[in-house]
Amino acid sequence: MDSLFSLLLRVGADRQLRHLNPETLTVLNYHRINDPDAAGFDSFKPNVSATPAVFSQQLAYLKKRFNLLTAREIGEWMRAKNGLPPNAALITFDDGYYDNLSEAYPLLKAHRLSALIFLTTDFVGKTRPTFWDTTAYCFYHTQKDALQTPLAGTLCWGNEAEKEAAMMRWIEATKALPDDEKSAAVQKLPGLLDVSVPEGVFSKLFLTWPQVRDLAHNGIEIGSHTASHPIMTRISIEQVRTELSESKKWIEEEIGQAVEYFAYPNGQSSDLNEQIITEVQNAGYKLAFTLINGTNPYNQINRSPYTLKRIFLSYRDSFPRFAARVNGLRI
């Protein structure tokens, strides 16, 4: 398929795709900018969206082909009801990893662009990792070649690709558990895989509050991604309200700015519903973003500002594939 995408890019089909429907908002979803193949990288590789070099190439392309906006500008255009410029786009990041500052921010600044970072507030300035980063660490460091678990059955691997596939099966099975059962399963994993997790190994994985304030005061927008990153359809409505309100309040107190933007954890159609959308609105958010793949026609944004679609990006995407996806191909 990459050869086809390369051909489309060479003949200018990306421009034609964009001209077919210029009144569309494209929201890009990044998580991390890093090199997953670098020596010592032992956290969750699928959350790496691009290497720094590729990210810079992507920014140059986006700047040339799209009208890159901030979330604030999108909100202002919505309130004015005078439409957005053609081919509008917004850059977003989820979770609040440290490399958003160390790797992504200098490149955004060099290209004179902004981005919107959705923070999971319980991760900020803490050494407690996400369950997926803990899981990745254990799988990357284990010397075992099998794992017997009631969550995902018997997992076996004979090479790195098979080990990563086994890890993903375990993560997907664990993701479906209630939060307390999920935590218990993750706590048992190092023992099951005969791995010791050193104290402080995740201490620089996420941003700190001083770093968040620096970003917020230098052109980066900050939104909420809840307090603890639960899948919201799997917790009580009282917990949903707490996750929405506490994360929003905490960020506002730290950065001294209103927080009006929210991203649903996991973000698929099964991870939100009308009741949760109503709670997001009642909590004071103005826009909310899913991870449902696609773009947003202008005539739908005002009608559905709490279910905006985004394009999830992976370091495995070739540049031609990236160009095809951001120009509207749902692949």
C-alpha positions as CSV (number, residue, x, y, z in Angstrom):
1,M,0.0,0.0,0.0
2,D,2.9,2.4,0.7
3,S,3.8,2.4,-3.0
4,L,0.3,3.5,-3.9
5,F,0.4,6.3,-1.3
6,S,3.8,7.4,-2.6
7,L,2.4,7.5,-6.1
8,L,-0.6,9.5,-4.9
9,L,1.7,12.0,-3.3
10,R,4.0,12.3,-6.4
11,V,1.1,13.1,-8.7
12,G,-0.5,15.6,-6.3
13,A,-3.5,13.5,-5.4
14,D,-3.2,14.8,-1.8
15,R,-4.1,18.3,-3.1
16,Q,-7.1,16.9,-5.0
17,L,-8.4,15.0,-2.0
18,R,-8.2,18.2,0.1
19,H,-9.9,20.3,-2.6
20,L,-12.9,17.9,-2.7
21,N,-14.0,19.1,0.7
22,P,-12.1,22.1,2.0
23,E,-14.7,22.9,4.7
24,T,-13.4,20.2,7.0
25,L,-11.5,20.4,10.3
26,T,-8.7,17.9,10.6
27,V,-7.6,17.2,14.1
28,L,-4.3,15.3,14.5
29,N,-3.7,13.1,17.6
30,Y,-0.1,12.6,18.8
31,H,1.0,11.1,22.0
32,R,4.8,11.0,22.0
33,I,7.6,12.4,19.9
34,N,10.6,10.1,20.4
35,D,12.7,7.3,18.9
36,P,11.2,3.9,19.9
37,D,14.2,2.1,18.5
38,A,16.7,4.0,20.6
39,A,18.8,2.1,23.0
40,G,17.1,2.0,26.4
41,F,13.6,2.9,25.2
42,D,11.5,0.5,27.3
43,S,8.1,2.1,27.7
44,F,5.0,1.7,25.5
45,K,6.2,2.0,21.9
46,P,2.7,2.2,20.2
47,N,2.3,5.6,21.9
48,V,5.1,7.0,19.9
49,S,3.6,9.0,17.1
50,A,6.7,10.0,15.3
51,T,10.5,10.5,15.7
52,P,11.6,14.1,16.0
53,A,12.9,14.2,12.4
54,V,9.6,12.8,11.0
55,F,7.6,15.1,13.2
56,S,9.4,18.1,11.8
57,Q,8.7,16.8,8.3
58,Q,5.1,16.4,9.1
59,L,4.9,20.0,10.6
60,A,6.4,21.5,7.4
61,Y,3.8,19.6,5.3
62,L,0.9,20.6,7.5
63,K,2.0,24.2,7.6
64,K,2.2,24.3,3.8
65,R,-1.1,22.5,3.1
66,F,-3.4,23.4,5.9
67,N,-4.6,26.4,7.9
68,L,-3.3,25.4,11.3
69,L,-5.3,26.9,14.1
70,T,-5.5,26.8,17.9
71,A,-8.5,25.5,19.8
72,R,-9.2,29.0,21.0
73,E,-9.4,30.2,17.4
74,I,-11.8,27.4,16.5
75,G,-14.0,28.3,19.4
76,E,-14.0,32.0,18.5
77,W,-15.0,31.2,14.9
78,M,-17.8,28.9,16.2
79,R,-19.2,31.6,18.4
80,A,-19.0,34.2,15.7
81,K,-20.8,31.8,13.3
82,N,-18.8,33.1,10.4
83,G,-17.1,29.8,9.5
84,L,-13.6,28.5,9.6
85,P,-10.9,29.1,6.9
86,P,-10.6,26.3,4.4
87,N,-8.6,23.2,5.3
88,A,-8.4,24.0,9.0
89,A,-6.3,21.7,11.2
90,L,-5.5,21.4,14.9
91,I,-2.5,19.5,16.5
92,T,-3.2,17.7,19.7
93,F,-1.3,15.5,22.2
94,D,-2.7,13.1,24.8
95,D,-1.5,12.2,28.3
96,G,1.2,14.8,28.9
97,Y,4.5,12.9,28.3
98,Y,7.8,14.8,29.0
99,D,8.9,14.5,25.4
100,N,6.0,16.8,24.4
101,L,8.3,19.5,26.0
102,S,11.8,18.1,25.2
103,E,11.2,16.9,21.6
104,A,7.9,18.3,20.3
105,Y,7.9,21.8,21.6
106,P,11.2,23.0,20.1
107,L,10.0,21.8,16.7
108,L,6.6,23.4,17.1
109,K,8.4,26.6,18.1
110,A,10.8,26.4,15.1
111,H,7.8,26.1,12.7
112,R,5.9,28.8,14.6
113,L,3.0,26.5,15.5
114,S,1.0,25.7,18.5
115,A,-0.6,22.5,19.9
116,L,-3.2,21.5,22.5
117,I,-1.9,19.0,25.1
118,F,-4.5,17.0,27.1
119,L,-3.2,16.2,30.6
120,T,-4.0,13.3,32.7
121,T,-3.5,15.2,36.0
122,D,-2.6,12.2,38.2
123,F,0.4,11.5,36.0
124,V,1.8,15.1,36.2
125,G,5.0,15.3,38.3
126,K,4.5,11.7,39.5
127,T,6.7,8.6,39.3
128,R,3.6,6.4,39.0
129,P,3.4,5.2,35.4
130,T,0.4,4.3,33.3
131,F,-0.5,0.6,33.2
132,W,0.5,0.4,29.6
133,D,4.0,1.7,30.2
134,T,4.4,-0.6,33.2
135,T,3.3,-3.5,31.1
136,A,5.7,-2.6,28.3
137,Y,8.6,-2.3,30.7
138,C,7.9,-5.8,32.0
139,F,7.5,-7.4,28.6
140,Y,10.6,-5.6,27.2
141,H,12.8,-6.8,30.1
142,T,11.5,-10.3,30.7
143,Q,13.6,-13.3,29.9
144,K,10.6,-15.6,29.8
145,D,8.9,-16.7,26.6
146,A,5.4,-17.4,27.9
147,L,2.8,-16.0,30.2
148,Q,-0.1,-17.9,31.7
149,T,-2.9,-15.5,32.6
150,P,-6.7,-15.7,33.2
151,L,-7.0,-12.4,31.4
152,A,-5.7,-13.4,28.0
153,G,-5.0,-17.1,28.3
154,T,-1.6,-18.6,27.5
155,L,0.6,-16.1,25.7
156,C,3.8,-17.4,24.0
157,W,6.4,-15.7,21.9
158,G,9.6,-16.7,20.1
159,N,10.7,-13.3,18.8
160,E,10.2,-9.6,19.5
161,A,7.3,-9.2,17.1
162,E,5.5,-12.1,18.8
163,K,6.3,-10.7,22.2
164,E,4.8,-7.3,21.3
165,A,1.7,-9.0,19.9
166,A,1.4,-10.9,23.2
167,M,1.8,-7.7,25.2
168,M,-0.9,-6.0,23.2
169,R,-3.3,-8.9,23.8
170,W,-2.6,-8.6,27.6
171,I,-3.1,-4.8,27.5
172,E,-6.4,-5.0,25.6
173,A,-7.7,-7.7,28.0
174,T,-6.6,-5.6,31.0
175,K,-8.1,-2.4,29.6
176,A,-11.5,-4.0,29.9
177,L,-11.3,-4.5,33.7
178,P,-12.6,-2.2,36.3
179,D,-9.9,0.1,37.6
180,D,-9.3,-1.7,40.9
181,E,-9.0,-5.1,39.1
182,K,-6.7,-3.5,36.5
183,S,-4.4,-2.1,39.2
184,A,-4.2,-5.5,40.9
185,A,-3.4,-7.2,37.6
186,V,-0.6,-4.8,36.8
187,Q,0.9,-5.1,40.3
188,K,1.2,-8.9,39.7
189,L,2.7,-8.7,36.3
190,P,6.4,-8.1,37.3
191,G,6.3,-11.2,39.4
192,L,4.7,-13.3,36.7
193,L,7.4,-12.2,34.2
194,D,10.3,-12.3,36.7
195,V,11.1,-8.6,36.2
196,S,12.2,-6.2,38.9
197,V,11.0,-2.6,38.3
198,P,13.5,-0.2,39.8
199,E,12.3,2.7,42.0
200,G,12.1,5.9,40.0
201,V,12.5,4.3,36.5
202,F,9.5,6.3,35.3
203,S,10.3,9.5,37.1
204,K,10.9,11.5,34.0
205,L,8.2,10.0,31.8
206,F,5.6,12.7,32.3
207,L,5.6,16.5,32.5
208,T,5.9,18.3,35.9
209,W,3.7,21.2,36.8
210,P,6.4,23.8,36.4
211,Q,7.0,22.4,32.9
212,V,3.2,22.6,32.2
213,R,3.2,26.2,33.3
214,D,6.1,27.1,31.0
215,L,4.3,25.5,28.0
216,A,1.0,27.2,28.9
217,H,2.7,30.6,29.1
218,N,4.5,30.1,25.8
219,G,1.7,29.4,23.3
220,I,0.8,25.8,24.1
221,E,-2.9,25.2,25.0
222,I,-3.7,22.8,27.9
223,G,-6.8,20.6,28.1
224,S,-8.0,17.8,30.4
225,H,-7.7,14.1,29.8
226,T,-9.3,13.3,33.2
227,A,-7.5,12.8,36.4
228,S,-6.7,9.1,36.3
229,H,-7.4,8.0,32.7
230,P,-10.4,5.7,33.2
231,I,-12.6,4.5,30.3
232,M,-15.6,6.6,31.3
233,T,-18.3,4.1,30.3
234,R,-16.8,1.7,32.8
235,I,-17.0,3.9,35.9
236,S,-20.0,5.4,37.8
237,I,-21.5,8.7,36.7
238,E,-20.4,10.1,40.1
239,Q,-16.8,9.1,39.2
240,V,-17.2,10.6,35.8
241,R,-18.2,14.0,37.3
242,T,-15.2,13.8,39.7
243,E,-12.7,13.0,36.9
244,L,-14.0,15.9,34.8
245,S,-14.2,18.5,37.6
246,E,-11.1,17.7,39.5
247,S,-8.8,17.5,36.5
248,K,-10.2,20.8,35.2
249,K,-9.9,22.6,38.5
250,W,-6.3,21.3,39.1
251,I,-5.0,22.4,35.8
252,E,-6.7,25.9,36.1
253,E,-5.2,26.4,39.5
254,E,-1.7,25.4,38.2
255,I,-1.6,27.4,35.0
256,G,-3.9,30.3,35.8
257,Q,-6.0,29.9,32.7
258,A,-9.4,28.5,31.9
259,V,-9.5,24.9,30.7
260,E,-12.2,24.5,28.1
261,Y,-11.1,21.4,26.1
262,F,-11.4,17.7,26.9
263,A,-10.3,14.4,25.4
264,Y,-12.0,11.1,26.2
265,P,-9.6,8.4,27.4
266,N,-9.4,5.6,24.8
267,G,-11.9,7.7,22.8
268,Q,-13.7,5.1,20.8
269,S,-17.5,5.2,20.2
270,S,-18.0,2.6,23.0
271,D,-16.1,4.8,25.5
272,L,-18.7,7.7,25.6
273,N,-22.4,8.1,25.5
274,E,-25.0,10.8,25.7
275,Q,-25.0,10.9,29.5
276,I,-21.2,11.3,29.6
277,I,-21.3,14.0,26.8
278,T,-23.9,15.9,28.9
279,E,-21.5,15.7,31.9
280,V,-18.6,17.0,29.9
281,Q,-20.8,20.0,28.8
282,N,-22.0,20.6,32.4
283,A,-18.4,20.6,33.7
284,G,-17.7,23.7,31.6
285,Y,-15.8,22.3,28.6
286,K,-16.5,23.9,25.2
287,L,-15.0,21.3,22.9
288,A,-14.4,17.6,23.4
289,F,-12.4,15.2,21.3
290,T,-12.7,11.5,20.6
291,L,-10.3,9.0,18.9
292,I,-12.9,8.0,16.3
293,N,-11.0,8.2,13.1
294,G,-12.0,10.9,10.7
295,T,-12.3,14.6,10.0
296,N,-15.0,17.1,11.0
297,P,-17.2,18.9,8.4
298,Y,-17.7,22.5,9.4
299,N,-21.5,22.2,9.3
300,Q,-21.3,19.4,12.0
301,I,-18.9,21.1,14.5
302,N,-21.5,23.5,16.0
303,R,-24.0,20.7,16.1
304,S,-21.6,18.2,17.8
305,P,-18.8,20.0,19.5
306,Y,-18.4,17.3,22.1
307,T,-17.7,14.4,19.7
308,L,-15.0,15.8,17.4
309,K,-13.0,13.1,15.5
310,R,-9.3,12.9,15.4
311,I,-6.6,11.0,13.4
312,F,-4.4,8.8,15.6
313,L,-0.8,8.9,14.3
314,S,1.8,6.2,14.7
315,Y,5.6,6.2,14.1
316,R,4.8,3.2,11.9
317,D,3.1,5.5,9.4
318,S,5.2,6.2,6.4
319,F,5.2,9.8,5.2
320,P,3.0,9.1,2.2
321,R,0.6,7.2,4.4
322,F,0.6,10.2,6.8
323,A,-0.2,12.5,3.9
324,A,-3.0,10.3,2.7
325,R,-4.6,10.0,6.1
326,V,-4.5,13.7,7.0
327,N,-6.0,14.5,3.6
328,G,-9.1,12.4,4.3
329,L,-8.4,8.7,3.4
330,R,-9.7,6.6,6.3
331,I,-6.9,4.0,6.5
